[in-house]
Amino acid sequence: MKKNKTTVIDENTPLLILAGPMFLELLLNTMLNNVDTLMLSHYDEYAVGAVGNANTIMFMMNVLFSVIATATSVVVAQYLGAGMYDRMNMIYTLAVVVNLVVGAVLSGLFCLANPLIMNFLQVSPEMRPYSMIYIYIVGGGGFLTAVFGVMLQILRCNGYTKIGMWVTFAINIINIGGNYLFLYGPLKYLNMGVAGVAISTIGARGLALAAVLAFFYITKTGRLSLRLLVPFPGKLLLKMVKIGLPTAGEHLTYNLYQTTLLSFVNGMGNDAVNARAYCNSLITFAMIFSNASALATQIITGHLVGAEKSEEAYRRVFKTLRTSLPITVALAATNAILCRYTLRIFTANENIIKLGQMIMIVDILVEVGRCLNMTFVSSLKAAGAYMFPFLMGLICNWGLGLTMGYTVGVALGVGVAGIYAGTASDEFIRGLIVMYYWYKKKWVGKSVVDKKEDFVT
């Protein structure tokens, strides 16, 4: 496999070359989620909170899919940086096959556990049917997301960040059209509601997967073949699992912690649940630039570490933070200022708007910490230091975020804004800790590349 000139990523790669397309991709994804929320809010307000509950579970499933997807990103970036192109097709094939199998198994398990999940989340009787049908349909097709995530990481690490943007744009259009057909258009007579939205979502994801697979072959990025897995590269799989499990464990811990906080919110009434759902839609706009910057820096860091350029990687991450943090704070502050108007796009319920305003003010602090976390945690993973972020997530999520959220939100009666205050304490303290770890260069020497290693068991 020869190196394509378009895949050269080093310390001179401009941040926006990679982050720009990913920012637009994330923005389009946010718009997609908001369109679902907006269209459902005019169909049935209970459906909004119900889909919000279901998406929390869908995110948990996606976290489990990220075990191999994240490991793929780290391994591909470092091995490309080290110039070891002869092993890439085997890595690509292994990642896709394993995530396809894992995706199929988890999709079935989540559908079987659907009633238990509803009980754990304390979903109200009005929202429960909507949440369950959404999980059955979207969760049942989760394997599509599993494979799509791996393919997207492969293409990004090879420098093809624009493909995610264009595919996301296309599925936005498809999803909006599908929603309209089922909620307000010619298929309205079927009265499918949330089920129609779920079908539209899963159909769009299937087309997205087909698109990235086609792009992979058209650009000759690599090839997928089961023959490349004979003999089976067991050592490579173990290495990828070793990388991916702590990373996924970090996200899973965070999502379980957020799910527990959601159960507190569900106990505060439907207005609190809907306020959380609407605000989360707006909050996503405040975090997408720092998220895109962190993802781009992760790719660059992986290439630099693979090329044994640790000092260049060290400086590059702080350079990213100087750009992403001020912009993130400005976006969060703008959200807080405008939310009294933007929330009215979703609802006319004054109590929900009042709760939402309190949430958005607290979120400014959340986003400062989240920006630190995304930037440094992504870079630590790219450098091969994947255990430390997991341990810090475990300690800070449950020791700070949950404790503070329950104390302020429930025990002191502040309500849903108090839950977000707990999240702010977790994000901020954890962000400072991982920044210090990067500053002290504790990650140096943890590269996963071994040019003499034989992956075959």
N, C-alpha and C positions, 0 to 999 in steps of 0.2 A: 504493500500500500504506500504510494508516494504522497508526499505532503503537497497539499494545494496551497497556493500563495494566499488565498483568502482566509486561511486558517491561522496565519501568523499573529500570535497574541503575546506581547511582552510588556516591559515597563513603559514603553513609549506609546502604547495603545491608548488613544483618548477615551476617557470614561464614557462620554456621551455616544461614542460609536457603538458601544454595547448597551449602555443604560438607556439611551434614547428609545430604541425600538421596544425594549422591555417595559419602559415606562408607559408607552402607548398601549402595549399589550395589556398591562395591568389596569390601565385606565379603561380600556374597552371591556375588560372582565368586570370591573366595578360597575360600569354602565349596564352591562348585561344583568348583573344581580339586582341593580336598582330598577331596571325595567320590569323584571319579574315582580319586585315588591310593589312598584307603582301600579302595574296593571292588576295585580291581585287586590290592592287596597281599594280599588274602585269596583271590584267584583264582590269581595267579602272580607271585612276587616279581620275576622277570626283567621282567615286563610294566611294572612301576613305573619302573625305570630306563630302559626303552625309550621309554616315553611321555615321560619327562623329557627324553630326548635329542630326541625328535620335537618337543616343545613349544619347545625352544630354536630350532629351525628355523622353527616356526610364528611365533614372536615376530619373527624376522627378516623374514618375509613381511609381518607386520603393520606393521613399521617402514616398509617401502616403501609400504604403503597410506597411512601417515600423512603423506606428502608433501602431498597435497591436503587431507586431513582437518585437519591442523594449520594449514595456511594458511587453510582455511575458518574455523576458530575465530578466528584473528587478524583476518581481513578482516571477518567478520560482526560481531564485537564492536566493532571500531573504527567501522565504518560505521553501526551502530545507535547507538553513542555520539554520532556526529556528526549523527544525525537524517536520514541519507540513505536513506530507506525505499524510494524508487522503484527502487533498483537491486538490492534484495535477492533477488527471484525469479530474476533472471538469475544471480546469484552461486550461489544454491542449485542451480539446474539444472546449471550448468557443473560444480560440484563433484561432484554425483551421477553425471553422465554420464562424466566423466573417470575417476573412481575405479572405476566399473563396468568400463570398458574396461581400465584398468590391472590391476584385480583378476583379470579373466578371463585376461589374458596371463600374469601372474605365477603364477597357479594352475597353468596348463599347464607353464610353465617349471620350477617346483619339482617337479612330478611327474616330468618328464623327467630332471631332475638327481638324483633320489632315490638311485640307487646311488652316484653320486659323493659325495654328501653323507655317506652312511654310511661310505665309505672315509676321508673327511677327518676325521670325528669319531672314528675308530677304534672304532666300536661293536662290542661283542663278538658272536661268532656266536650266543650264546643270545638276545641282545636284538635283533639285526638284523632278523629277520622281523617282529617286533612294531612296531619303529620305522617300517619301510618301509610297512606296510599302513596305519598311522595317518596318515602323511604323504600317501599316495595319496588317502585318503578326506577327511580334514579339510583338507589342502592343496588338494585338487581343488575344494573348495567355498569357497575363500578369498575369492572375489569377494563372497560374502554379508557377510563381515566388513568388506570394503572399503567397501561402500555403507552398512552399519550404522554404521560409525565416523563417516562424514560426516553422516548424519542425526542422530546423537546430539550431535555438536558444534553443529549448527544449532539443535536444540531447547534445548541448554544455554545457548547464547548469548542465546536469547530468553527465558531465565528458567525454562524447563521442565526443572528438574533431577530432579524426582521420577519422570519417565517412565522414566529409566534404571533407577532402583531397582525399580520395579514390574515392568518387563520382565525384569530380571535375576532377580527372585524367581520369576517364572513359568517361566523357562527352567531354573532350578535344579530345580524340581519335575519338569518334563518330562525333564530330563537324568537325574535320579536314577531316575525310573521307567523310562526307556529302558535305563539301565545294569542295573537289576535284571532286566528282561525277558531281556536277552542273557546276563547272567552267572549268575543264580540262578533266574530265573523260567521261564515257559512256553516261552521261546525258547532255553533253555539247551541243548537237544538239538542245536541247530545248531552248537554248539561254535565260535562266532565270536569270543568273547573280546574282544581289543583291537579287532577290526574292528567288533564290536557297539557298543562304547563310542564308537568314532569315528562310527558312523552316528547314534547317539543325540545326540552333540555337534553334528553338522552339521544334523540335523533341528531341534534346539532353536534354532540360530542362524537358520535360515530363518524360523521362526515369530517370532523376535525382530525381524527386519527388517520383516516384514509388520506387526507391531504398531506400530513407530515411524513407518512410512509412513502408517498409518491415523491415528495421533495427529496427525501433521503436517497432514493435511487436515481432520480433525474440529475441531481448534482454530483452523483458518484461519491458521496461522502463515505460510503462503505457498503457492505452487503451483509445480509442475514442468512445464515444457513445452519441447520441442525448438524450438518457434517462437521462444522467447526467445533462442536462440543463432544467430538469423539477423537481421542479419549476425553472423558469429562474433566473440565478444569476445576476440580474440587477445591484446590488451594486458592484459586482466584475467587470462587464463590465465598469461601470462608473469610477471605480478606474483605470482600465487599459487605458481607453481613456484619463483620466486626466494625466496619466503618459506619454502616447504616443503622445498626440497632441503637447505639447511643444517641445518634442524631434523631432517629424516629422516637426514641424514648423521651427525648427532650420535648419534642412536639406533642407526643401523646400525653405526657405529664401535664403540659400546659393546657391541652384540650380537656383532659379529665378535670383539671382544676377549674377551667372556665365552665364546664358542664355542671360542676357542683355549684358554682356561683349562679348559674342559670336556674338551678333548682330553687335557690333562695329567691330569685327574681320571680319565678313562677308562683311562689307563695305570696307575692305582694299584689297579685291581681293582674287581669288582662291588660290594663292600661300600662303597667310597668313593663310587661312582656313586649307590647307593641312599641313602647318608647325605646326599649333596647334595640329592637329590630330596625326601626327607622334610623336611630342614631348610628348603629353599626354600618348602615348603608352609606351615611355621610362621612363617618370616620375613615372609611377606606380611602377616600380621596386625600386625606391628610397624610397617609402613610405610603402611598404608592411610589412617590419619588425616592424616598429613602430605601424602600424595598428594592426598587429597580437598581439603584446605585449599589446596594449591598450584593445583589445577585451578580452584577457586572464585576464588582471587585472580587467576588468569590472566584469567578472564572479566571481573571487576571492573576490573582494570588496563586491559584492552582498551577497555572502555567509557569509562573516565576519560581515557585517552590520546586516543581519538577525539573526546572532548568538550573537549580541550585543557586538562585538569586534571592537569598533570604533578606538581605538589607534593602533591596529594591521593593520587595513585598511589604516589608515593615513600613517604609515611608509611604507607599501607595495607599495603604488603608487609612492612615491619618489624613491624607490629602482628600480622600473621599468624604470623610466626616466633616471636613471644613466646608464642603459644598452641600451635603445633604441635610445637616442639622439645622442651619438657618432657614432653609426652604421648608423643611418639615414643620418647624415651629410657626412659620408664617402661614402655612396652609391650615394648621390646627387652630390658630387664632382667628383666621378668616371664617372657619367653620363655626366657631363659637359666636362670632359677631352676627353672622347671617342666619343662624339656625332658626331663629324665631320666624323667619320667612320661608326658608327651605323646607322646614318640617311641614309647613302647610301644603306642600306639594303632595304629601302622603295622607294627611289627616286634618280635619277641622276640630278635633277633640282638644279643647284647651288644656285639659289636665295632662294629656300626653305631651303637648307642646311645652308645658311648664317643666315636666320631668325631663324632657329632652334638653332644654336649655341648661339645666344643672349638670347633666351628663357631659355636654359638650365643653363646658368650662373646665371640668375635671380632666377631660381628655387631653388638654394641652400638656399637662404633666405626664400623662400616659405616653404621648407621642415622643417626648424628649427621651424618656427611657427606652422606648421601643426602637428609636433610631440608633441609639448606642448599641443595643442588643443585636439588631439585624446586621449592622456593619461589622462588629467585631466577632460575633458568633459565626457568621458566614465565612469570614476569613480564617478563623481558627479551624473550622471544618476543612476548608480548602488546603490548609497546611498540614492536616492529619491529626490535629489536636481535637478529637471529637468527644473525649470523655469529660473534660472540664465543663463545657457548656451544659452537658446533661446533668452533672452533679449540681451545678449552680441553679439550674432550672428546678430540679427536685426540691432543693432547700428553700429557694426564694418563693416559688409558686405557693407551696403549702405552708411554709413557715411565716411568710410575710403577706402574700396576696390574699390567701384564704382567711387567715386570722384577722387581718385588718378589714377585709371586706365584710366578714360576718359581724365583727365588732361595731364598725361604723354603720353599715347598711341595715343590719337586723337588730342587734342588741341596743344600739343607740337610737334606732328608728329613723335614720336619715333617709333610708330607702334606696332606690336603684342607683342614685349618684354615689352613695356610700360604697356600693359594690365596686364601682369604677375607681374610687379612691384607693381601695385595696389593690387593684390592678396597677395603679400608678406607683404605689410603694414598691411593689414587686419589680416592675419594669425598670424603675430608676436605680434602685440599689443594685440589682443584677447587672444593669448596663455598666455601672461604674466598676464593678468587680471584673467583668470580662475585658473592659478596656485596660485595666491595670495589668491583667494577665498578658495581654498582647504587648503592652508597653515594656514589660519585663522580659519579653522574648522567651517565654516558657515553651513556646510552640516550636522553636527551632530544633531541627533534628528529628521531627516526627513524620517526615515524608513517607508515603506508602510505596514509592518507586524503588524497585530493586532490579537492576539491569541483568543480574545473573540468575534471577529466580525462574524456576520451572513451575508453571501453574498446575500441571497435570498431576493427579493423585497416583 
